[in-house]
Amino acid sequence: MNSITMRMNADELILSALREDITSEDITTNSVMPHFQKGEVELLCKEDGVIAGLEVFRRVFELLDEKTECTFFCKDGDEVKKGEKLGVLRGDIRVLLSGERTALNFLQRMSGIATYTRAIANLLKGSKTKLLDTRKTTPNMRIFEKYAVKVGGGYNHRYNLSDGILLKDNHIGAAGGVREAVEMAKEYAPFVRKIEIEVENLDMLREALEAGADIIMLDNMSVEDMKEAVRLTAGRAETECSGNVTKENVAKLVNIGVDYISSGALTHSSPILDLSLKNLHAV
């Protein structure tokens, strides 16, 4: 996540998180550290995983005090080990204390997503299938969570509702059917937009293919039906498998032959990676 992206998209979200944690003052810190004192603290890893979000972590402290210095001994995407020292922060001790929880919340959440994504992406190695995230993200955390998926080796599905057309069951119901939904989307959408539609059975698949959908999402279908769906599609559209995809069951989906597997679990069910700031001292 580069500095332009940070300033354009992330700063306000980070500031909002800081305001959530500091309404008017950090009363605990101000009681034990009433005046400026330069200090140093270490960023430590407490379990094995994949690190993601270091620049977001840094930015939390910079927004509190631009003079804060962060030195990292790893980069986003690196596999880190329990007990490893990942970085050192130097600056006003009051800033290091006040920003600690917000910074760690971002870094732990993003690293947990990257770690879980890497585990699933590794199971897909050697196949043509790409792993996608979904819009099942934490409100106001989407930019961070989708970035973490990429760091972990996954790919991003559409970012939001303005980013792409995905006709799901209720859209199909509103339109009156699969064919009607695809035709209406083609009529309304810019020609540069691909049209994806969700199908739940092979009859819906055939109708979507006849209507000219670009991408077909095979939703909660059996493995046998998905294999048949890929055969029937025969390259006329891209295919995506979706529905309760987790680390525990993805292995059975590897050889189906779909172009994509999407998993909401990447962002809604990944545990955090345990990290901490320790050994704070004056310098």
Order of alpha helices (4+ residues) and beta strands (2+ residues): alpha-alpha-beta-beta-alpha-beta-beta-beta-alpha-beta-alpha-beta-alpha-alpha-beta-alpha-beta-alpha-beta-beta-alpha-beta
